[in-house]
Amino acid sequence: MGNLFNSMEFVWRKRADAAEEPQVPRNVSRAERIRRERVALRMRRDPAFADFTAEAQDKLIRAALTDNWEPVLPRFPRIGM
């Protein structure tokens, strides 16, 4: 029989690794969660998304999932200026 504590440690580590991946906050409605996840998925599929650095991609995905664009958008050049 396997050690119960080892299996619990595995589950704990799995959750800790998943926490590093950006996620939609838990306090949003199901419809809003689905909308944000779809926006992030469309961003990941867009070929132009690969032109950004890994750090910029992470910031954009986090902004899409949290719906907090203010810290990200001012850093991009404005069209027509």
C-alpha positions as CSV (number, residue, x, y, z in Angstrom):
1,M,0.0,0.0,0.0
2,G,1.3,3.4,-0.9
3,N,2.0,6.2,1.5
4,L,-1.0,8.4,2.0
5,F,1.1,11.4,2.7
6,N,3.0,11.1,-0.5
7,S,-0.2,11.1,-2.5
8,M,-1.4,14.2,-0.6
9,E,1.9,15.9,-1.2
10,F,1.5,15.2,-5.0
11,V,-1.9,16.9,-5.0
12,W,-0.6,19.9,-3.0
13,R,2.3,20.3,-5.5
14,K,-0.1,20.0,-8.5
15,R,-2.2,22.8,-7.1
16,A,0.8,25.0,-6.4
17,D,2.0,24.6,-10.0
18,A,-1.5,25.4,-11.3
19,A,-1.5,28.6,-9.3
20,E,1.4,30.0,-11.3
21,E,-0.8,29.9,-14.5
22,P,-3.0,33.0,-14.8
23,Q,-6.6,32.2,-14.0
24,V,-9.9,34.0,-14.0
25,P,-10.8,35.2,-10.5
26,R,-13.3,33.0,-8.7
27,N,-15.7,35.8,-7.8
28,V,-17.0,36.4,-11.4
29,S,-20.1,34.9,-13.0
30,R,-19.9,31.8,-15.2
31,A,-20.8,33.8,-18.3
32,E,-18.1,36.4,-17.5
33,R,-15.6,33.6,-16.9
34,I,-16.4,32.0,-20.2
35,R,-16.0,35.4,-22.0
36,R,-12.6,36.1,-20.5
37,E,-11.3,32.6,-21.2
38,R,-12.5,32.9,-24.9
39,V,-10.7,36.3,-25.2
40,A,-7.5,34.7,-23.8
41,L,-7.9,31.8,-26.2
42,R,-8.3,34.1,-29.2
43,M,-5.3,36.0,-28.2
44,R,-3.1,32.8,-28.0
45,R,-4.3,31.7,-31.4
46,D,-3.6,35.0,-33.1
47,P,-0.4,34.8,-35.1
48,A,0.6,38.4,-34.2
49,F,0.6,37.3,-30.5
50,A,3.8,35.4,-31.1
51,D,5.6,38.7,-32.0
52,F,5.4,39.8,-28.3
53,T,8.0,38.8,-25.8
54,A,7.2,36.0,-23.3
55,E,6.8,38.7,-20.5
56,A,4.4,40.8,-22.7
57,Q,2.4,37.7,-23.6
58,D,2.0,36.8,-19.9
59,K,0.9,40.3,-19.1
60,L,-1.6,40.3,-21.9
61,I,-3.1,37.0,-20.9
62,R,-3.3,38.1,-17.2
63,A,-5.0,41.3,-18.3
64,A,-7.5,39.3,-20.4
65,L,-8.3,36.9,-17.6
66,T,-8.6,39.5,-14.9
67,D,-10.2,42.1,-17.2
68,N,-7.8,44.7,-15.9
69,W,-6.2,46.4,-18.9
70,E,-5.1,49.7,-17.3
71,P,-1.5,48.5,-16.4
72,V,-0.9,47.0,-19.9
73,L,-2.4,49.3,-22.5
74,P,-0.6,52.5,-21.8
75,R,2.7,50.8,-22.7
76,F,1.6,50.1,-26.3
77,P,2.0,52.8,-28.9
78,R,-1.2,54.5,-29.9
79,I,-2.4,54.3,-33.5
80,G,-2.5,57.7,-35.3
81,M,-0.3,59.6,-32.8
